[in-house]
Amino acid sequence: MLGRPVPFEAVSAEQWKSEVEGYIPGPYADALLDYWAATEGLPVEVTDTVEQLTGHPARPFETWVADHAADFGATA
């Protein structure tokens, strides 16, 4: 959609904890890391929570990207 590659750099759990130190207390950071590791690759339940809260159905991510492409210096 952007017409150019978007760089992505994976970080280790230790790097992430270092980056969020001061924002997320250590025990909570560890709990998040444990949760993410335990749920990696598992399907996520699809709910209608967005519609319940906003009165409008959720949009697909692809639609959001197209709607915001200019915010990232690209055209849709």
All heavy atoms as a GROMACS GRO file, in nm:
protein
  584
    1MET      N    1   0.081  -0.120   0.000
    1MET     CA    2   0.000   0.000   0.000
    1MET      C    3   0.085   0.127   0.000
    1MET      O    4   0.045   0.224  -0.057
    1MET     CB    5  -0.088   0.004   0.124
    1MET     CG    6  -0.212  -0.079   0.122
    1MET     SD    7  -0.355   0.022   0.095
    1MET     CE    8  -0.439  -0.079  -0.019
    2LEU      N    9   0.197   0.125   0.069
    2LEU     CA   10   0.280   0.244   0.075
    2LEU      C   11   0.366   0.262  -0.049
    2LEU      O   12   0.416   0.370  -0.075
    2LEU     CB   13   0.371   0.241   0.198
    2LEU     CG   14   0.301   0.254   0.333
    2LEU    CD1   15   0.400   0.242   0.447
    2LEU    CD2   16   0.225   0.385   0.342
    3GLY      N   17   0.384   0.155  -0.124
    3GLY     CA   18   0.467   0.163  -0.243
    3GLY      C   19   0.616   0.160  -0.212
    3GLY      O   20   0.699   0.188  -0.298
    4ARG      N   21   0.650   0.128  -0.090
    4ARG     CA   22   0.791   0.116  -0.050
    4ARG      C   23   0.800   0.019   0.067
    4ARG      O   24   0.703   0.000   0.139
    4ARG     CB   25   0.848   0.252  -0.011
    4ARG     CG   26   0.778   0.316   0.108
    4ARG     CD   27   0.839   0.452   0.143
    4ARG     NE   28   0.755   0.527   0.233
    4ARG     CZ   29   0.749   0.511   0.366
    4ARG    NH1   30   0.823   0.420   0.423
    4ARG    NH2   31   0.669   0.583   0.440
    5PRO      N   32   0.918  -0.041   0.085
    5PRO     CA   33   0.931  -0.131   0.199
    5PRO      C   34   0.926  -0.054   0.331
    5PRO      O   35   0.968   0.060   0.339
    5PRO     CB   36   1.069  -0.195   0.179
    5PRO     CG   37   1.128  -0.135   0.058
    5PRO     CD   38   1.035  -0.034   0.002
    6VAL      N   39   0.872  -0.119   0.430
    6VAL     CA   40   0.870  -0.061   0.565
    6VAL      C   41   0.966  -0.142   0.650
    6VAL      O   42   0.948  -0.263   0.666
    6VAL     CB   43   0.727  -0.067   0.624
    6VAL    CG1   44   0.726  -0.015   0.767
    6VAL    CG2   45   0.629   0.010   0.538
    7PRO      N   46   1.069  -0.078   0.703
    7PRO     CA   47   1.167  -0.154   0.781
    7PRO      C   48   1.106  -0.210   0.910
    7PRO      O   49   1.019  -0.149   0.970
    7PRO     CB   50   1.276  -0.052   0.813
    7PRO     CG   51   1.219   0.081   0.784
    7PRO     CD   52   1.101   0.063   0.694
    8PHE      N   53   1.152  -0.326   0.945
    8PHE     CA   54   1.107  -0.393   1.066
    8PHE      C   55   1.228  -0.455   1.131
    8PHE      O   56   1.307  -0.521   1.065
    8PHE     CB   57   1.003  -0.502   1.033
    8PHE     CG   58   0.968  -0.586   1.150
    8PHE    CD1   59   0.875  -0.543   1.243
    8PHE    CD2   60   1.029  -0.708   1.171
    8PHE    CE1   61   0.842  -0.621   1.353
    8PHE    CE2   62   0.996  -0.787   1.281
    8PHE     CZ   63   0.903  -0.742   1.371
    9GLU      N   64   1.243  -0.432   1.259
    9GLU     CA   65   1.355  -0.491   1.332
    9GLU      C   66   1.302  -0.559   1.456
    9GLU      O   67   1.245  -0.494   1.545
    9GLU     CB   68   1.456  -0.382   1.371
    9GLU     CG   69   1.577  -0.436   1.442
    9GLU     CD   70   1.677  -0.327   1.478
    9GLU    OE1   71   1.680  -0.222   1.412
    9GLU    OE2   72   1.752  -0.348   1.575
   10ALA      N   73   1.315  -0.690   1.461
   10ALA     CA   74   1.272  -0.764   1.579
   10ALA      C   75   1.365  -0.733   1.695
   10ALA      O   76   1.485  -0.710   1.675
   10ALA     CB   77   1.273  -0.913   1.550
   11VAL      N   78   1.310  -0.728   1.815
   11VAL     CA   79   1.390  -0.705   1.934
   11VAL      C   80   1.369  -0.822   2.030
   11VAL      O   81   1.264  -0.885   2.031
   11VAL     CB   82   1.356  -0.572   2.004
   11VAL    CG1   83   1.387  -0.453   1.914
   11VAL    CG2   84   1.213  -0.568   2.049
   12SER      N   85   1.468  -0.846   2.109
   12SER     CA   86   1.458  -0.953   2.208
   12SER      C   87   1.372  -0.906   2.325
   12SER      O   88   1.346  -0.786   2.342
   12SER     CB   89   1.597  -0.991   2.260
   12SER     OG   90   1.650  -0.885   2.339
   13ALA      N   91   1.329  -1.000   2.407
   13ALA     CA   92   1.252  -0.965   2.526
   13ALA      C   93   1.332  -0.872   2.616
   13ALA      O   94   1.277  -0.776   2.671
   13ALA     CB   95   1.213  -1.092   2.602
   14GLU      N   96   1.461  -0.896   2.627
   14GLU     CA   97   1.546  -0.812   2.712
   14GLU      C   98   1.555  -0.670   2.656
   14GLU      O   99   1.550  -0.573   2.732
   14GLU     CB  100   1.686  -0.873   2.726
   14GLU     CG  101   1.689  -1.005   2.802
   14GLU     CD  102   1.641  -1.124   2.718
   14GLU    OE1  103   1.644  -1.118   2.592
   14GLU    OE2  104   1.597  -1.222   2.779
   15GLN      N  105   1.567  -0.658   2.524
   15GLN     CA  106   1.571  -0.525   2.463
   15GLN      C  107   1.440  -0.450   2.487
   15GLN      O  108   1.440  -0.332   2.520
   15GLN     CB  109   1.597  -0.535   2.312
   15GLN     CG  110   1.737  -0.577   2.275
   15GLN     CD  111   1.748  -0.604   2.126
   15GLN    OE1  112   1.671  -0.685   2.072
   15GLN    NE2  113   1.840  -0.538   2.061
   16TRP      N  114   1.329  -0.522   2.469
   16TRP     CA  115   1.199  -0.459   2.488
   16TRP      C  116   1.183  -0.411   2.632
   16TRP      O  117   1.140  -0.299   2.657
   16TRP     CB  118   1.087  -0.556   2.450
   16TRP     CG  119   0.951  -0.495   2.467
   16TRP    CD1  120   0.887  -0.412   2.382
   16TRP    CD2  121   0.864  -0.511   2.580
   16TRP    NE1  122   0.764  -0.374   2.434
   16TRP    CE2  123   0.749  -0.435   2.556
   16TRP    CE3  124   0.873  -0.583   2.699
   16TRP    CZ2  125   0.644  -0.428   2.645
   16TRP    CZ3  126   0.768  -0.577   2.789
   16TRP    CH2  127   0.654  -0.501   2.761
   17LYS      N  128   1.220  -0.497   2.728
   17LYS     CA  129   1.209  -0.458   2.870
   17LYS      C  130   1.293  -0.335   2.898
   17LYS      O  131   1.251  -0.246   2.973
   17LYS     CB  132   1.252  -0.574   2.960
   17LYS     CG  133   1.142  -0.673   2.987
   17LYS     CD  134   1.181  -0.774   3.091
   17LYS     CE  135   1.192  -0.708   3.226
   17LYS     NZ  136   1.211  -0.803   3.336
   18SER      N  137   1.410  -0.327   2.838
   18SER     CA  138   1.496  -0.212   2.857
   18SER      C  139   1.430  -0.085   2.802
   18SER      O  140   1.439   0.022   2.862
   18SER     CB  141   1.631  -0.236   2.788
   18SER     OG  142   1.711  -0.121   2.792
   19GLU      N  143   1.362  -0.098   2.688
   19GLU     CA  144   1.297   0.016   2.625
   19GLU      C  145   1.176   0.066   2.705
   19GLU      O  146   1.146   0.185   2.704
   19GLU     CB  147   1.254  -0.018   2.482
   19GLU     CG  148   1.368  -0.037   2.386
   19GLU     CD  149   1.441   0.093   2.355
   19GLU    OE1  150   1.376   0.200   2.348
   19GLU    OE2  151   1.564   0.086   2.340
   20VAL      N  152   1.104  -0.024   2.771
   20VAL     CA  153   0.983   0.017   2.842
   20VAL      C  154   1.009   0.044   2.991
   20VAL      O  155   0.917   0.085   3.062
   20VAL     CB  156   0.868  -0.086   2.826
   20VAL    CG1  157   0.832  -0.103   2.679
   20VAL    CG2  158   0.901  -0.219   2.891
   21GLU      N  159   1.132   0.023   3.033
   21GLU     CA  160   1.167   0.049   3.173
   21GLU      C  161   1.134   0.194   3.206
   21GLU      O  162   1.164   0.285   3.130
   21GLU     CB  163   1.316   0.022   3.196
   21GLU     CG  164   1.357   0.028   3.341
   21GLU     CD  165   1.504  -0.009   3.359
   21GLU    OE1  166   1.571  -0.039   3.259
   21GLU    OE2  167   1.549  -0.005   3.473
   22GLY      N  168   1.069   0.217   3.316
   22GLY     CA  169   1.026   0.351   3.353
   22GLY      C  170   0.883   0.380   3.312
   22GLY      O  171   0.822   0.476   3.360
   23TYR      N  172   0.829   0.298   3.221
   23TYR     CA  173   0.690   0.313   3.178
   23TYR      C  174   0.605   0.195   3.226
   23TYR      O  175   0.489   0.213   3.261
   23TYR     CB  176   0.680   0.320   3.025
   23TYR     CG  177   0.756   0.435   2.965
   23TYR    CD1  178   0.880   0.416   2.907
   23TYR    CD2  179   0.703   0.563   2.968
   23TYR    CE1  180   0.951   0.521   2.852
   23TYR    CE2  181   0.773   0.670   2.914
   23TYR     CZ  182   0.897   0.649   2.856
   23TYR     OH  183   0.966   0.754   2.803
   24ILE      N  184   0.664   0.076   3.221
   24ILE     CA  185   0.593  -0.045   3.264
   24ILE      C  186   0.677  -0.112   3.372
   24ILE      O  187   0.791  -0.150   3.346
   24ILE     CB  188   0.572  -0.143   3.145
   24ILE    CG1  189   0.492  -0.076   3.033
   24ILE    CG2  190   0.501  -0.270   3.193
   24ILE    CD1  191   0.476  -0.163   2.910
   25PRO      N  192   0.625  -0.123   3.493
   25PRO     CA  193   0.701  -0.188   3.601
   25PRO      C  194   0.742  -0.330   3.561
   25PRO      O  195   0.670  -0.401   3.490
   25PRO     CB  196   0.604  -0.190   3.718
   25PRO     CG  197   0.506  -0.080   3.689
   25PRO     CD  198   0.494  -0.076   3.539
   26GLY      N  199   0.860  -0.372   3.606
   26GLY     CA  200   0.918  -0.501   3.571
   26GLY      C  201   0.824  -0.620   3.577
   26GLY      O  202   0.816  -0.697   3.480
   27PRO      N  203   0.750  -0.639   3.687
   27PRO     CA  204   0.661  -0.755   3.694
   27PRO      C  205   0.552  -0.753   3.587
   27PRO      O  206   0.514  -0.856   3.534
   27PRO     CB  207   0.599  -0.746   3.834
   27PRO     CG  208   0.698  -0.667   3.913
   27PRO     CD  209   0.758  -0.570   3.816
   28TYR      N  210   0.503  -0.634   3.553
   28TYR     CA  211   0.401  -0.623   3.448
   28TYR      C  212   0.463  -0.650   3.310
   28TYR      O  213   0.401  -0.713   3.225
   28TYR     CB  214   0.333  -0.486   3.450
   28TYR     CG  215   0.250  -0.465   3.574
   28TYR    CD1  216   0.297  -0.388   3.680
   28TYR    CD2  217   0.124  -0.522   3.586
   28TYR    CE1  218   0.221  -0.369   3.794
   28TYR    CE2  219   0.047  -0.504   3.699
   28TYR     CZ  220   0.097  -0.428   3.803
   28TYR     OH  221   0.021  -0.411   3.916
   29ALA      N  222   0.583  -0.599   3.290
   29ALA     CA  223   0.653  -0.626   3.163
   29ALA      C  224   0.676  -0.776   3.148
   29ALA      O  225   0.654  -0.832   3.039
   29ALA     CB  226   0.785  -0.549   3.159
   30ASP      N  227   0.718  -0.842   3.255
   30ASP     CA  228   0.739  -0.987   3.249
   30ASP      C  229   0.608  -1.060   3.219
   30ASP      O  230   0.606  -1.154   3.139
   30ASP     CB  231   0.796  -1.038   3.381
   30ASP     CG  232   0.940  -0.996   3.402
   30ASP    OD1  233   1.012  -0.974   3.302
   30ASP    OD2  234   0.982  -0.986   3.519
   31ALA      N  235   0.498  -1.014   3.281
   31ALA     CA  236   0.368  -1.077   3.258
   31ALA      C  237   0.325  -1.060   3.112
   31ALA      O  238   0.274  -1.154   3.051
   31ALA     CB  239   0.262  -1.020   3.352
   32LEU      N  240   0.347  -0.942   3.056
   32LEU     CA  241   0.314  -0.920   2.915
   32LEU      C  242   0.396  -1.011   2.825
   32LEU      O  243   0.344  -1.074   2.733
   32LEU     CB  244   0.338  -0.775   2.876
   32LEU     CG  245   0.229  -0.676   2.911
   32LEU    CD1  246   0.277  -0.533   2.887
   32LEU    CD2  247   0.104  -0.704   2.829
   33LEU      N  248   0.526  -1.018   2.850
   33LEU     CA  249   0.613  -1.104   2.770
   33LEU      C  250   0.570  -1.249   2.779
   33LEU      O  251   0.568  -1.321   2.678
   33LEU     CB  252   0.759  -1.086   2.812
   33LEU     CG  253   0.821  -0.952   2.774
   33LEU    CD1  254   0.954  -0.934   2.848
   33LEU    CD2  255   0.841  -0.942   2.623
   34ASP      N  256   0.536  -1.294   2.900
   34ASP     CA  257   0.490  -1.432   2.917
   34ASP      C  258   0.360  -1.457   2.841
   34ASP      O  259   0.344  -1.560   2.775
   34ASP     CB  260   0.468  -1.464   3.066
   34ASP     CG  261   0.598  -1.472   3.144
   34ASP    OD1  262   0.706  -1.484   3.083
   34ASP    OD2  263   0.591  -1.466   3.269
   35TYR      N  264   0.268  -1.362   2.849
   35TYR     CA  265   0.140  -1.375   2.778
   35TYR      C  266   0.163  -1.381   2.628
   35TYR      O  267   0.107  -1.466   2.558
   35TYR     CB  268   0.047  -1.260   2.815
   35TYR     CG  269  -0.080  -1.260   2.734
   35TYR    CD1  270  -0.182  -1.350   2.761
   35TYR    CD2  271  -0.096  -1.171   2.627
   35TYR    CE1  272  -0.298  -1.352   2.685
   35TYR    CE2  273  -0.211  -1.173   2.551
   35TYR     CZ  274  -0.312  -1.263   2.580
   35TYR     OH  275  -0.426  -1.265   2.504
   36TRP      N  276   0.243  -1.288   2.575
   36TRP     CA  277   0.269  -1.285   2.431
   36TRP      C  278   0.335  -1.415   2.386
   36TRP      O  279   0.301  -1.468   2.280
   36TRP     CB  280   0.356  -1.166   2.394
   36TRP     CG  281   0.286  -1.033   2.411
   36TRP    CD1  282   0.152  -1.009   2.402
   36TRP    CD2  283   0.348  -0.908   2.440
   36TRP    NE1  284   0.127  -0.875   2.423
   36TRP    CE2  285   0.245  -0.811   2.446
   36TRP    CE3  286   0.478  -0.867   2.461
   36TRP    CZ2  287   0.270  -0.677   2.472
   36TRP    CZ3  288   0.503  -0.733   2.485
   36TRP    CH2  289   0.400  -0.639   2.491
   37ALA      N  290   0.428  -1.466   2.463
   37ALA     CA  291   0.495  -1.592   2.427
   37ALA      C  292   0.395  -1.708   2.428
   37ALA      O  293   0.399  -1.795   2.341
   37ALA     CB  294   0.611  -1.619   2.522
   38ALA      N  295   0.305  -1.709   2.526
   38ALA     CA  296   0.210  -1.820   2.538
   38ALA      C  297   0.102  -1.816   2.430
   38ALA      O  298   0.043  -1.920   2.398
   38ALA     CB  299   0.143  -1.816   2.676
   39THR      N  300   0.076  -1.698   2.373
   39THR     CA  301  -0.032  -1.688   2.275
   39THR      C  302   0.019  -1.670   2.132
   39THR      O  303  -0.062  -1.661   2.039
   39THR     CB  304  -0.125  -1.570   2.310
   39THR    OG1  305  -0.050  -1.449   2.312
   39THR    CG2  306  -0.193  -1.592   2.444
   40GLU      N  307   0.149  -1.668   2.113
   40GLU     CA  308   0.204  -1.647   1.979
   40GLU      C  309   0.157  -1.757   1.884
   40GLU      O  310   0.165  -1.876   1.913
   40GLU     CB  311   0.357  -1.647   1.984
   40GLU     CG  312   0.420  -1.616   1.850
   40GLU     CD  313   0.571  -1.602   1.858
   40GLU    OE1  314   0.627  -1.609   1.968
   40GLU    OE2  315   0.631  -1.586   1.752
   41GLY      N  316   0.104  -1.715   1.770
   41GLY     CA  317   0.060  -1.809   1.669
   41GLY      C  318  -0.079  -1.866   1.690
   41GLY      O  319  -0.129  -1.938   1.605
   42LEU      N  320  -0.142  -1.834   1.803
   42LEU     CA  321  -0.278  -1.884   1.828
   42LEU      C  322  -0.381  -1.789   1.768
   42LEU      O  323  -0.360  -1.668   1.767
   42LEU     CB  324  -0.302  -1.897   1.978
   42LEU     CG  325  -0.214  -1.997   2.053
   42LEU    CD1  326  -0.247  -1.994   2.202
   42LEU    CD2  327  -0.234  -2.137   1.998
   43PRO      N  328  -0.491  -1.842   1.719
   43PRO     CA  329  -0.595  -1.754   1.664
   43PRO      C  330  -0.657  -1.668   1.774
   43PRO      O  331  -0.661  -1.708   1.891
   43PRO     CB  332  -0.697  -1.851   1.606
   43PRO     CG  333  -0.671  -1.982   1.671
   43PRO     CD  334  -0.527  -1.982   1.713
   44VAL      N  335  -0.700  -1.551   1.736
   44VAL     CA  336  -0.761  -1.458   1.830
   44VAL      C  337  -0.912  -1.456   1.805
   44VAL      O  338  -0.956  -1.454   1.690
   44VAL     CB  339  -0.703  -1.316   1.810
   44VAL    CG1  340  -0.771  -1.216   1.902
   44VAL    CG2  341  -0.554  -1.316   1.833
   45GLU      N  342  -0.989  -1.458   1.910
   45GLU     CA  343  -1.134  -1.454   1.898
   45GLU      C  344  -1.176  -1.321   1.836
   45GLU      O  345  -1.131  -1.214   1.877
   45GLU     CB  346  -1.198  -1.469   2.035
   45GLU     CG  347  -1.348  -1.460   2.034
   45GLU     CD  348  -1.409  -1.462   2.173
   45GLU    OE1  349  -1.336  -1.470   2.272
   45GLU    OE2  350  -1.533  -1.454   2.180
   46VAL      N  351  -1.264  -1.327   1.738
   46VAL     CA  352  -1.318  -1.207   1.677
   46VAL      C  353  -1.445  -1.171   1.752
   46VAL      O  354  -1.533  -1.256   1.772
   46VAL     CB  355  -1.348  -1.229   1.528
   46VAL    CG1  356  -1.413  -1.106   1.467
   46VAL    CG2  357  -1.221  -1.266   1.454
   47THR      N  358  -1.454  -1.046   1.796
   47THR     CA  359  -1.571  -1.002   1.873
   47THR      C  360  -1.636  -0.883   1.804
   47THR      O  361  -1.583  -0.828   1.707
   47THR     CB  362  -1.530  -0.959   2.016
   47THR    OG1  363  -1.452  -0.839   2.007
   47THR    CG2  364  -1.450  -1.068   2.086
   48ASP      N  365  -1.748  -0.841   1.856
   48ASP     CA  366  -1.817  -0.723   1.804
   48ASP      C  367  -1.805  -0.606   1.902
   48ASP      O  368  -1.885  -0.513   1.902
   48ASP     CB  369  -1.962  -0.753   1.774
   48ASP     CG  370  -2.042  -0.792   1.898
   48ASP    OD1  371  -1.981  -0.815   2.005
   48ASP    OD2  372  -2.166  -0.799   1.889
   49THR      N  373  -1.700  -0.605   1.982
   49THR     CA  374  -1.682  -0.504   2.086
   49THR      C  375  -1.672  -0.363   2.027
   49THR      O  376  -1.731  -0.269   2.082
   49THR     CB  377  -1.558  -0.535   2.171
   49THR    OG1  378  -1.572  -0.665   2.228
   49THR    CG2  379  -1.540  -0.433   2.282
   50VAL      N  380  -1.601  -0.347   1.916
   50VAL     CA  381  -1.590  -0.214   1.855
   50VAL      C  382  -1.728  -0.161   1.819
   50VAL      O  383  -1.763  -0.047   1.849
   50VAL     CB  384  -1.498  -0.217   1.730
   50VAL    CG1  385  -1.508  -0.085   1.652
   50VAL    CG2  386  -1.355  -0.244   1.770
   51GLU      N  387  -1.808  -0.245   1.757
   51GLU     CA  388  -1.943  -0.203   1.720
   51GLU      C  389  -2.028  -0.173   1.843
   51GLU      O  390  -2.104  -0.075   1.844
   51GLU     CB  391  -2.011  -0.308   1.633
   51GLU     CG  392  -2.143  -0.262   1.576
   51GLU     CD  393  -2.197  -0.355   1.469
   51GLU    OE1  394  -2.136  -0.460   1.443
   51GLU    OE2  395  -2.301  -0.320   1.411
   52GLN      N  396  -2.013  -0.252   1.947
   52GLN     CA  397  -2.089  -0.228   2.070
   52GLN      C  398  -2.052  -0.093   2.131
   52GLN      O  399  -2.137  -0.021   2.182
   52GLN     CB  400  -2.064  -0.339   2.171
   52GLN     CG  401  -2.128  -0.471   2.137
   52GLN     CD  402  -2.094  -0.578   2.240
   52GLN    OE1  403  -2.041  -0.551   2.347
   52GLN    NE2  404  -2.125  -0.702   2.207
   53LEU      N  405  -1.923  -0.059   2.126
   53LEU     CA  406  -1.876   0.066   2.188
   53LEU      C  407  -1.902   0.188   2.102
   53LEU      O  408  -1.927   0.297   2.154
   53LEU     CB  409  -1.727   0.055   2.220
   53LEU     CG  410  -1.689  -0.045   2.328
   53LEU    CD1  411  -1.539  -0.060   2.336
   53LEU    CD2  412  -1.747  -0.003   2.462
   54THR      N  413  -1.889   0.173   1.969
   54THR     CA  414  -1.896   0.289   1.880
   54THR      C  415  -2.026   0.300   1.801
   54THR      O  416  -2.055   0.406   1.746
   54THR     CB  417  -1.780   0.287   1.779
   54THR    OG1  418  -1.797   0.176   1.690
   54THR    CG2  419  -1.645   0.280   1.849
   55GLY      N  420  -2.100   0.190   1.792
   55GLY     CA  421  -2.219   0.190   1.710
   55GLY      C  422  -2.189   0.166   1.562
   55GLY      O  423  -2.278   0.170   1.479
   56HIS      N  424  -2.062   0.143   1.530
   56HIS     CA  425  -2.019   0.117   1.392
   56HIS      C  426  -1.933  -0.008   1.390
   56HIS      O  427  -1.852  -0.028   1.480
   56HIS     CB  428  -1.939   0.234   1.336
   56HIS     CG  429  -2.011   0.364   1.343
   56HIS    ND1  430  -2.110   0.400   1.255
   56HIS    CD2  431  -2.001   0.467   1.430
   56HIS    CE1  432  -2.156   0.519   1.286
   56HIS    NE2  433  -2.092   0.562   1.393
   57PRO      N  434  -1.946  -0.091   1.286
   57PRO     CA  435  -1.860  -0.210   1.280
   57PRO      C  436  -1.713  -0.171   1.263
   57PRO      O  437  -1.681  -0.064   1.211
   57PRO     CB  438  -1.911  -0.287   1.158
   57PRO     CG  439  -1.985  -0.186   1.077
   57PRO     CD  440  -2.035  -0.080   1.171
   58ALA      N  441  -1.626  -0.257   1.311
   58ALA     CA  442  -1.482  -0.235   1.296
   58ALA      C  443  -1.445  -0.240   1.148
   58ALA      O  444  -1.510  -0.309   1.069
   58ALA     CB  445  -1.404  -0.342   1.374
   59ARG      N  446  -1.340  -0.166   1.112
   59ARG     CA  447  -1.292  -0.167   0.974
   59ARG      C  448  -1.175  -0.264   0.963
   59ARG      O  449  -1.098  -0.278   1.057
   59ARG     CB  450  -1.241  -0.029   0.934
   59ARG     CG  451  -1.348   0.078   0.940
   59ARG     CD  452  -1.294   0.212   0.898
   59ARG     NE  453  -1.189   0.254   0.989
   59ARG     CZ  454  -1.102   0.352   0.964
   59ARG    NH1  455  -1.106   0.416   0.850
   59ARG    NH2  456  -1.012   0.385   1.052
   60PRO      N  457  -1.160  -0.326   0.848
   60PRO     CA  458  -1.040  -0.410   0.828
   60PRO      C  459  -0.914  -0.324   0.835
   60PRO      O  460  -0.916  -0.205   0.799
   60PRO     CB  461  -1.059  -0.467   0.687
   60PRO     CG  462  -1.203  -0.450   0.656
   60PRO     CD  463  -1.250  -0.330   0.733
   61PHE      N  464  -0.804  -0.382   0.877
   61PHE     CA  465  -0.678  -0.309   0.886
   61PHE      C  466  -0.640  -0.252   0.751
   61PHE      O  467  -0.590  -0.139   0.741
   61PHE     CB  468  -0.567  -0.402   0.939
   61PHE     CG  469  -0.435  -0.332   0.954
   61PHE    CD1  470  -0.418  -0.232   1.048
   61PHE    CD2  471  -0.329  -0.367   0.874
   61PHE    CE1  472  -0.296  -0.167   1.062
   61PHE    CE2  473  -0.206  -0.303   0.887
   61PHE     CZ  474  -0.189  -0.203   0.982
   62GLU      N  475  -0.664  -0.326   0.644
   62GLU     CA  476  -0.631  -0.278   0.509
   62GLU      C  477  -0.704  -0.147   0.478
   62GLU      O  478  -0.647  -0.056   0.416
   62GLU     CB  479  -0.665  -0.384   0.405
   62GLU     CG  480  -0.622  -0.346   0.265
   62GLU     CD  481  -0.645  -0.457   0.164
   62GLU    OE1  482  -0.703  -0.561   0.200
   62GLU    OE2  483  -0.604  -0.437   0.050
   63THR      N  484  -0.827  -0.135   0.523
   63THR     CA  485  -0.902  -0.010   0.503
   63THR      C  486  -0.838   0.103   0.582
   63THR      O  487  -0.823   0.215   0.531
   63THR     CB  488  -1.049  -0.030   0.547
   63THR    OG1  489  -1.106  -0.136   0.471
   63THR    CG2  490  -1.130   0.097   0.528
   64TRP      N  491  -0.799   0.077   0.705
   64TRP     CA  492  -0.733   0.179   0.786
   64TRP      C  493  -0.603   0.225   0.720
   64TRP      O  494  -0.576   0.344   0.712
   64TRP     CB  495  -0.703   0.123   0.927
   64TRP     CG  496  -0.640   0.226   1.016
   64TRP    CD1  497  -0.704   0.313   1.099
   64TRP    CD2  498  -0.500   0.254   1.030
   64TRP    NE1  499  -0.613   0.394   1.162
   64TRP    CE2  500  -0.487   0.359   1.121
   64TRP    CE3  501  -0.386   0.200   0.972
   64TRP    CZ2  502  -0.363   0.411   1.158
   64TRP    CZ3  503  -0.261   0.252   1.008
   64TRP    CH2  504  -0.252   0.356   1.100
   65VAL      N  505  -0.526   0.130   0.667
   65VAL     CA  506  -0.401   0.164   0.600
   65VAL      C  507  -0.428   0.254   0.480
   65VAL      O  508  -0.363   0.357   0.462
   65VAL     CB  509  -0.324   0.037   0.556
   65VAL    CG1  510  -0.208   0.072   0.464
   65VAL    CG2  511  -0.274  -0.039   0.678
   66ALA      N  512  -0.526   0.217   0.398
   66ALA     CA  513  -0.559   0.298   0.280
   66ALA      C  514  -0.604   0.439   0.322
   66ALA      O  515  -0.563   0.538   0.262
   66ALA     CB  516  -0.667   0.230   0.198
   67ASP      N  517  -0.684   0.446   0.427
   67ASP     CA  518  -0.733   0.575   0.474
   67ASP      C  519  -0.622   0.664   0.531
   67ASP      O  520  -0.635   0.786   0.534
   67ASP     CB  521  -0.840   0.556   0.583
   67ASP     CG  522  -0.970   0.501   0.529
   67ASP    OD1  523  -0.987   0.496   0.404
   67ASP    OD2  524  -1.055   0.461   0.612
   68HIS      N  525  -0.512   0.603   0.578
   68HIS     CA  526  -0.405   0.678   0.643
   68HIS      C  527  -0.273   0.676   0.567
   68HIS      O  528  -0.170   0.716   0.620
   68HIS     CB  529  -0.385   0.626   0.786
   68HIS     CG  530  -0.502   0.656   0.874
   68HIS    ND1  531  -0.611   0.574   0.884
   68HIS    CD2  532  -0.528   0.761   0.953
   68HIS    CE1  533  -0.698   0.627   0.965
   68HIS    NE2  534  -0.652   0.741   1.008
   69ALA      N  535  -0.274   0.630   0.443
   69ALA     CA  536  -0.151   0.619   0.366
   69ALA      C  537  -0.078   0.752   0.358
   69ALA      O  538   0.045   0.758   0.371
   69ALA     CB  539  -0.180   0.565   0.226
   70ALA      N  540  -0.150   0.860   0.340
   70ALA     CA  541  -0.086   0.992   0.329
   70ALA      C  542  -0.014   1.030   0.459
   70ALA      O  543   0.086   1.104   0.455
   70ALA     CB  544  -0.190   1.099   0.293
   71ASP      N  545  -0.062   0.980   0.572
   71ASP     CA  546   0.004   1.008   0.700
   71ASP      C  547   0.145   0.948   0.704
   71ASP      O  548   0.227   0.990   0.786
   71ASP     CB  549  -0.078   0.953   0.816
   71ASP     CG  550  -0.215   1.018   0.827
   71ASP    OD1  551  -0.232   1.132   0.779
   71ASP    OD2  552  -0.305   0.953   0.884
   72PHE      N  553   0.170   0.851   0.620
   72PHE     CA  554   0.299   0.783   0.616
   72PHE      C  555   0.378   0.821   0.491
   72PHE      O  556   0.472   0.753   0.453
   72PHE     CB  557   0.280   0.632   0.624
   72PHE     CG  558   0.217   0.589   0.754
   72PHE    CD1  559   0.080   0.574   0.764
   72PHE    CD2  560   0.294   0.569   0.866
   72PHE    CE1  561   0.022   0.537   0.884
   72PHE    CE2  562   0.236   0.532   0.987
   72PHE     CZ  563   0.100   0.516   0.995
   73GLY      N  564   0.337   0.928   0.424
   73GLY     CA  565   0.411   0.976   0.308
   73GLY      C  566   0.386   0.898   0.181
   73GLY      O  567   0.472   0.890   0.095
   74ALA      N  568   0.269   0.838   0.168
   74ALA     CA  569   0.237   0.759   0.048
   74ALA      C  570   0.096   0.792   0.005
   74ALA      O  571   0.020   0.854   0.077
   74ALA     CB  572   0.251   0.610   0.077
   75THR      N  573   0.063   0.747  -0.112
   75THR     CA  574  -0.074   0.760  -0.159
   75THR      C  575  -0.133   0.621  -0.176
   75THR      O  576  -0.062   0.526  -0.209
   75THR     CB  577  -0.080   0.835  -0.294
   75THR    OG1  578   0.001   0.766  -0.388
   75THR    CG2  579  -0.033   0.977  -0.277
   76ALA      N  580  -0.259   0.609  -0.150
   76ALA     CA  581  -0.326   0.478  -0.159
   76ALA      C  582  -0.360   0.444  -0.301
   76ALA      O  583  -0.377   0.526  -0.386
   76ALA     CB  584  -0.451   0.478  -0.073
   0.00000   0.00000   0.00000
